[in-house]
């Protein structure tokens, strides 16, 4: 896969929290980059800082030190309004627990991020209908979240994340609340949409099989990066060793 350089960069990214008299460091001096169009999986044991890192990359949390750039823009010092606009235009997010609006239909949930960009409702509706069809929910757009299964809700969430055609899609355990079959369906759809749109994908997961599909795995332990070897590099290393 050819890349045109980093779309995400972190510089000594650190996140600390106060817990009574103690200060807990959840993420510690992390400097990484993600290339445009790359699929990166973030892995590590529970408490290693994976979800905190993803939240910082998406601008959903603020670092205690260091910074994050998305498409060349430093986001750590942005105002909330400017940050919200950047996320709206460039970053899609898929949560483990769906986070659909319960009083909106599936179609309306997917339309919302397009309308927030100022597009007319007719265009937002057409885009939402197209994406619901892509994720296998044609004819289900008038249903509310409570009328959908967990797998269907996650597919709506995926369609919503792709609706504004973001440069970057971030996902936090997107298949974590799904059974194996639904998890595979959602994953296949995510990768298909990503390929079609050239979207950069950054995904937190415990699933080694899912991570194997990525271009590169960033492994965290105790808030620090312990490994960033790409699959291509690992395969080349194994091949060279075998040839000796």
N, C-alpha and C positions, 0 to 999 in steps of 0.2 A: 504494500500500500504506500503511495506517495503522499507526503505531507508537506505543507507549506510553512512549517515552523510552529512554535508554541501558540496555542490559543489560551492556555491557562499556565500561569507561573506563580509559585509561592516563594517568598523570601523570608527565611528564618521564622516561619509561621509558628506561633506559640499561643496556647490558650490555657489560662489558669482560672480556677474557681476558688472562692473562699468557702470554707466549711468550718464554721465556728472560728477558733483561733488559728486554724491551719489553712495553708494555701496548697491546693492540689493542682499539679500540672498534668493536664489531660493530653495536650499536644505540645511537643518540645522541639523547637528549632528545626522545623521541617521545610526543606527547600526542594521542590520538585517542579517538573514542567510536563504538560500534556500537549502533544502536537495536534494540529488541526486534523480532524477526521479520525483520530485514534480512538480505540476502545481500550480503556484502562480499568482494571478491576482493583479495588482496594480491599485487602484481606488482613485478618489478624484475629487474635482471640478476643473474647468479650472484654471490654474495658481498655482496649488498645488505642482508642481514639479515632476509630474509623468514621463513625457518624458525626463526631465533632468536626473532623477534617472536612467531610462533605458539606456540612452546614456552613463552614467558613468559606469553602470554595464557591458556594452558591450565594454568599452574602446574607444568609439567614442568621448568622451570628457574627460577632465582631472579635477580631483577635486581641489578645493581651499584648502581643508584640509581633513584629514582622508584618507581612502584607501579602495580598493576593491581587494579581492582575488577570482580567478577562479581556481577551482581544485587545491587549495593549493598554487597557484602562485600569489604573489602581483603584480598587473598590473599598479599601479599608477606611479611607477618609471621606467617602462620599456621604452626602446627606441621605436620609431615608427616602426622600422623594426621588432623588436621582438614581439611587440604588434600585428602587422599585421599578423605575423606567428601564434600566439596563436589564434587570431580570425579565421583565415583560418582553423585551425585544430579543434577547440573546440566550436565555437560560430556561429550559424546561426542567421540571422536577417531578419524579414519581416516588411517592411515599409507600412504605409497607402497608399502611392502614388506609390507603385510597384517598381520604380527605375530599370526597365529593360533597357538593352542597346538596343537602337532603331535600330542600324545597325546590330544586331545579331538576328538570328531566335530564336524561343522559345527553340529549341533543343540546340542551341549554348549558350544561356543564362544559361541553366541548366548545360551544360558541363563545363562552365568556372571555377567554384570553384574547381571542381575535377582536372582539368588540372593544376590549380595553385598549387595543392599539389604534382605535379610531376607525376601524373598518365598518362599512354599513352592515346592518343586520342581514341583508340578503346574501352578502358575500360570506359573512360569518356562518350563516346557516348552511350554505353550499359546502363550505370547507368542512364543517362539522359532520355533515351527512356523508361526505366522501371518506373521512377518516373512520367514522363508525362502520362504514361498509368495509374498509380495509381491515379492521380488527374483528370482522365477523359479526357485527351487531346491527346490520341493516334490518330495519323493521322494529328495532328495540329502542329507538331514539325517544319515544314518548314515555318510556318507563322511568319511574323514579328509582333512586339507588336502592331503596328498601324492597323494590320489586325485582332486583337483579341478584344473581349469585355473586359470591366473592370473586370468582374468576371473571365474570362479566363486569363487575365494578372496576377491577384492575385494568381491564381492557378499555373501559371508558376513561380512566385516569391516564392511560397511555395515550389515547387519542387526544385528550385535552393537552397533555404535555407537548405533543407534536403539532398542535393546531397552529401556533404562531410561527412555525418553521424555525425553531431555535437553532443557533449555532452549536449549542452544547446542551446535552440532556444528562441530568444527574439523577441517579436512582438509588434509594436506600433500601436494600433487601426487597426488591420489587416482587419477588416470588415467595417471600418468607411466610406469608399468611395463606398460601395456596397449596393444594395437594399437588402431587407430582405431575399429573396430566395437565391441569390448568397452569401450573408453573411453566411447563414446557411450551404451552400454547402462547402464553404471554411473552416468554423469552424469544421465541421464534418471531413473533410479531414485532417486538422491539428491535431485533437485529435486522429484520427485513426493512422496516421503516428507516432505520439508521443507514443502511446501505443505499436506499433510494434517495435519501436527502443529504447524504454526506455529513451527517451529524456526528460531532464528537460525543462519545459516550463515556461517562465516568460512573462506575457502579460499585457500591459497597455490597459485599456478599460473603456468606460463610460457605457457599456452594463451590467446591473445588471443580466440579464438572462445568459449571457456568464460567468460572474464571479461566478455564482452559480455552474457552472460545475467544478470549480477549487477546489484544496485541501485546499487552504487558500487564504484569501484576505488581502493584506496590504493596509490600507487606509491612505492617506496623506491629510494634510490640512496645508496650509501656510508653506510648506517645511518640515513638521515634521510628523512622524508616529503617528497616533492617535488610531490605532487599528490593531492588527495582529492575531485576533482569527481565528482558523481554523474552517472549517465547521463541522468537526468531533467533535471538542470541543463544538461548539455551539449546535449541535444536542444532545450531551451527557448532556449538561446543561439543555436543554429544557426537556429531558426525565426524569432527576432527579427531576426537579421541578414538573412535572406532576405526578410523583410517590408519592409525599408527600401528 
